[in-house]
């Protein structure tokens, strides 16, 4: 093959309902040189049987079964370690890929560490809800990881990255979404590129692990957990060995760590507002809405 090998890391767990439609969109990619690494996380339905049926039909399709449930974040870490391609793409079990997805991304990635794209939201029946990710998130291209300290605009199913960043990923943390971590590492060690192409139908349903459309109203207990996860994530990001803008991140971490000491931390509020073009870049909100967000965060 004169085309570089692309590994597709597919993670599954009780996904038989939508899996066949997703697999058909992957095995029929126009790109000619792929391997599929499917790792099942102890499914109790017919997911594994479906995967094995495809593995029998397609020689580049490999199936792995976990002995214990890892959770989807650690399961993606395992799947990535099993990939052998020059490029690695991530796949969820319930979406539908456009048949030229991999071809477009390989053609556009160039020397960037990672490329990601836009996606169309569909409901559980596969019907478009006339909204795309870029309607709710502003996309970032570049090599400044500070943009990922507060929020993430890189969805896992949109990612294709160069295998050269795998050694820099280290261990994935359960409190940090795998796509967020990969995007953060990619911007610390090089650059990422946002493509305007819509290459996936992104299914939204009750079992979806993320709530990008904010359809669920957070409870008080959920907010407390989110605050704890934010602090843990910021500590991990700041301690990362291959770090850019270290002083900026350390100062922010110190301010956030003292947040609970006062009802309102003026210095933290001032820091967020003065750096809102970076820290709140991904929010599609006006200045006053961002200011209100900062107030609620405090």
Legacy VTK file of the C-alpha trace (Angstrom):
# vtk DataFile Version 3.0
C-alpha trace
ASCII
DATASET POLYDATA
POINTS 298 float
0.000 0.000 0.000
1.262 3.505 -0.828
-1.128 4.942 1.759
-0.136 4.984 5.475
-1.931 2.510 7.697
-4.744 4.014 9.774
-5.757 2.185 12.939
-9.348 2.647 14.073
-9.715 2.134 17.826
-13.309 1.074 18.484
-14.498 0.618 22.065
-17.747 -1.174 22.843
-19.967 -1.938 25.819
-23.503 -3.317 25.457
-23.802 -1.555 22.119
-25.676 -4.074 19.984
-28.571 -1.652 19.271
-26.603 0.684 16.979
-23.390 -1.261 16.383
-24.100 -2.819 12.972
-24.888 0.549 11.390
-21.655 1.972 12.779
-19.527 -0.989 11.717
-20.916 -0.867 8.173
-19.878 2.777 7.919
-16.349 1.906 9.099
-15.599 -1.196 7.006
-16.850 0.597 3.889
-14.478 3.557 4.210
-13.084 4.751 0.889
-9.596 4.892 2.396
-7.846 1.660 1.322
-5.457 0.872 4.194
-7.051 0.462 7.630
-7.034 -1.873 10.597
-9.853 -2.013 13.120
-8.994 -2.663 16.756
-12.229 -3.427 18.606
-11.991 -3.755 22.386
-15.102 -4.870 24.251
-15.470 -3.944 27.910
-17.361 -7.002 29.256
-20.634 -6.606 27.350
-23.565 -8.748 28.477
-25.595 -8.408 25.255
-24.822 -9.530 21.706
-22.084 -6.971 21.059
-19.188 -9.456 21.009
-21.018 -11.811 18.652
-21.523 -8.933 16.221
-17.850 -7.950 16.426
-16.674 -11.523 15.853
-18.955 -11.878 12.826
-17.276 -8.856 11.245
-13.814 -10.152 12.209
-14.530 -13.379 10.334
-15.481 -11.420 7.239
-12.743 -8.755 7.290
-9.137 -9.867 7.908
-8.076 -6.415 9.142
-10.694 -6.532 11.927
-9.356 -7.619 15.347
-11.471 -8.225 18.458
-10.231 -8.084 22.050
-12.313 -8.874 25.131
-11.498 -7.414 28.548
-11.478 -9.787 31.515
-12.693 -7.003 33.814
-14.634 -3.839 33.068
-12.199 -0.926 32.604
-14.638 1.894 31.897
-14.627 3.647 28.538
-11.706 6.000 29.260
-9.251 3.266 30.245
-10.690 1.058 27.515
-9.752 3.651 24.884
-6.272 3.804 26.386
-5.946 0.049 25.939
-7.274 0.180 22.374
-4.818 2.946 21.433
-1.892 0.892 22.786
-2.964 -2.006 20.557
-2.949 0.103 17.378
-0.053 -0.266 14.920
-0.923 2.339 12.271
0.883 5.578 11.492
-2.370 7.355 12.270
-4.994 6.459 14.872
-8.705 7.304 14.718
-11.189 6.784 17.545
-14.659 5.323 17.071
-17.689 5.082 19.333
-20.188 2.262 18.959
-23.322 4.250 18.097
-22.435 6.838 15.445
-22.485 6.718 11.637
-19.350 7.710 9.718
-19.353 9.325 6.298
-17.594 6.924 3.968
-14.821 9.408 3.135
-14.066 10.370 6.758
-10.612 8.748 7.029
-9.585 9.753 3.505
-10.398 13.411 4.175
-8.567 13.480 7.496
-5.411 11.772 6.225
-5.342 14.190 3.305
-5.643 17.254 5.568
-3.591 16.408 8.665
-0.198 17.364 7.222
2.413 17.897 9.960
-0.171 18.512 12.688
-0.282 16.126 15.638
-4.048 15.804 15.384
-6.989 16.731 13.194
-10.654 16.794 14.198
-13.840 17.765 12.384
-17.425 18.890 12.740
-20.326 16.451 13.197
-24.073 16.453 12.695
-26.260 15.555 15.683
-28.855 12.838 15.116
-31.401 11.411 17.526
-31.668 7.794 18.642
-33.570 6.949 15.438
-30.831 8.358 13.199
-32.794 11.487 12.259
-30.982 14.818 12.082
-31.870 17.381 14.740
-30.513 20.149 12.471
-27.604 21.054 14.705
-23.873 20.429 14.567
-21.057 20.531 17.128
-19.765 23.868 15.825
-23.139 25.379 16.747
-22.428 24.777 20.436
-18.610 24.821 20.539
-16.042 27.125 18.955
-13.222 25.082 17.384
-9.563 25.755 18.115
-6.581 25.210 15.805
-3.012 25.758 16.981
-0.512 24.722 19.628
-1.550 26.551 22.819
-2.838 24.050 25.391
-4.197 26.810 27.672
-7.331 26.800 25.519
-8.142 23.348 26.946
-7.829 24.182 30.653
-11.531 24.968 31.159
-13.303 23.213 28.306
-12.838 20.817 25.405
-13.995 21.166 21.792
-12.396 17.963 20.440
-14.867 15.055 20.449
-13.368 11.566 20.431
-15.233 10.300 17.377
-13.793 13.185 15.307
-10.129 12.559 16.143
-7.350 11.322 13.896
-3.856 11.714 15.357
-0.274 10.825 14.505
1.133 7.840 16.420
4.157 9.949 17.406
2.179 11.465 20.292
1.329 8.092 21.872
4.515 8.020 24.033
3.544 11.443 25.436
0.045 10.389 26.502
1.233 8.455 29.571
-1.587 7.068 31.732
-5.145 8.190 31.123
-6.998 9.414 34.222
-10.609 8.270 34.892
-11.598 11.850 35.799
-10.364 13.247 32.458
-12.221 12.407 29.254
-9.890 10.568 26.875
-10.489 12.983 23.976
-9.809 15.996 26.217
-6.524 14.460 27.392
-5.409 13.615 23.844
-6.184 17.150 22.638
-4.288 18.651 25.588
-1.236 16.477 24.940
-1.344 17.179 21.206
-1.273 20.948 21.788
1.576 20.629 24.301
3.769 18.717 21.856
2.759 20.277 18.535
-0.331 21.635 16.815
-3.884 20.508 16.076
-6.154 21.383 13.176
-9.931 21.841 13.130
-11.576 20.800 9.872
-14.885 22.368 8.846
-15.960 19.125 7.151
-18.964 17.302 8.639
-17.860 13.667 8.609
-19.945 11.873 11.268
-23.581 11.592 12.270
-23.248 11.922 16.041
-26.015 10.032 17.810
-27.590 11.477 20.965
-29.595 9.189 23.241
-30.186 8.442 26.926
-27.096 6.215 27.228
-24.719 8.789 25.719
-21.726 9.244 28.045
-21.405 12.969 27.323
-24.033 15.701 27.390
-22.635 18.178 24.902
-26.089 19.628 24.190
-26.642 20.238 27.941
-30.004 18.462 27.932
-29.618 17.302 31.527
-29.990 19.846 34.327
-27.103 19.389 36.767
-27.956 18.724 40.405
-26.183 20.395 43.303
-24.261 17.177 44.032
-23.236 16.964 40.359
-21.841 20.503 40.512
-19.776 19.603 43.562
-18.355 16.553 41.771
-17.667 18.697 38.682
-15.721 21.177 40.837
-13.621 18.368 42.305
-12.964 16.898 38.856
-11.978 20.323 37.524
-9.400 20.769 40.285
-8.033 17.244 39.737
-7.853 17.840 35.983
-6.097 21.179 36.416
-3.555 19.625 38.777
-2.860 16.846 36.281
-2.577 19.291 33.371
-0.223 21.565 35.298
1.995 18.682 36.435
2.291 17.326 32.886
5.954 16.829 32.013
5.785 18.296 28.494
4.102 21.543 29.486
3.846 24.920 27.811
2.901 28.187 29.586
3.855 26.654 32.924
3.708 29.920 34.907
0.218 30.705 33.603
-1.096 27.262 34.570
0.588 27.212 37.978
-0.866 30.635 38.825
-4.348 29.515 37.761
-4.023 26.319 39.797
-3.026 28.286 42.889
-6.033 30.585 42.499
-8.455 27.686 41.952
-7.007 25.748 44.902
-7.878 28.676 47.154
-11.364 29.051 45.688
-13.097 27.255 48.564
-11.521 29.507 51.182
-13.793 32.452 50.330
-17.294 32.835 48.966
-15.902 35.029 46.175
-12.290 34.885 45.060
-11.736 38.283 43.450
-8.268 37.468 42.140
-9.536 34.346 40.401
-12.440 36.294 38.900
-10.053 38.957 37.632
-7.738 36.319 36.147
-10.575 34.544 34.316
-11.981 37.785 32.903
-8.593 39.131 31.827
-7.869 35.814 30.061
-11.395 35.014 28.904
-10.372 35.050 25.214
-8.288 31.956 26.003
-9.987 30.260 28.961
-13.553 30.758 27.686
-12.768 30.701 23.973
-14.788 27.564 23.209
-18.047 28.946 24.575
-20.375 30.385 21.969
-21.537 33.134 24.319
-21.276 36.901 24.504
-19.096 38.797 26.956
-21.782 39.181 29.629
-22.792 35.519 29.425
-19.152 34.557 29.891
-18.938 36.938 32.843
-21.981 35.264 34.382
-20.370 31.872 33.792
-17.258 33.028 35.653
-19.447 34.262 38.519
-21.217 30.892 38.777
-17.880 29.108 38.569
-16.729 31.077 41.604
LINES 1 299
298 0 1 2 3 4 5 6 7 8 9 10 11 12 13 14 15 16 17 18 19 20 21 22 23 24 25 26 27 28 29 30 31 32 33 34 35 36 37 38 39 40 41 42 43 44 45 46 47 48 49 50 51 52 53 54 55 56 57 58 59 60 61 62 63 64 65 66 67 68 69 70 71 72 73 74 75 76 77 78 79 80 81 82 83 84 85 86 87 88 89 90 91 92 93 94 95 96 97 98 99 100 101 102 103 104 105 106 107 108 109 110 111 112 113 114 115 116 117 118 119 120 121 122 123 124 125 126 127 128 129 130 131 132 133 134 135 136 137 138 139 140 141 142 143 144 145 146 147 148 149 150 151 152 153 154 155 156 157 158 159 160 161 162 163 164 165 166 167 168 169 170 171 172 173 174 175 176 177 178 179 180 181 182 183 184 185 186 187 188 189 190 191 192 193 194 195 196 197 198 199 200 201 202 203 204 205 206 207 208 209 210 211 212 213 214 215 216 217 218 219 220 221 222 223 224 225 226 227 228 229 230 231 232 233 234 235 236 237 238 239 240 241 242 243 244 245 246 247 248 249 250 251 252 253 254 255 256 257 258 259 260 261 262 263 264 265 266 267 268 269 270 271 272 273 274 275 276 277 278 279 280 281 282 283 284 285 286 287 288 289 290 291 292 293 294 295 296 297
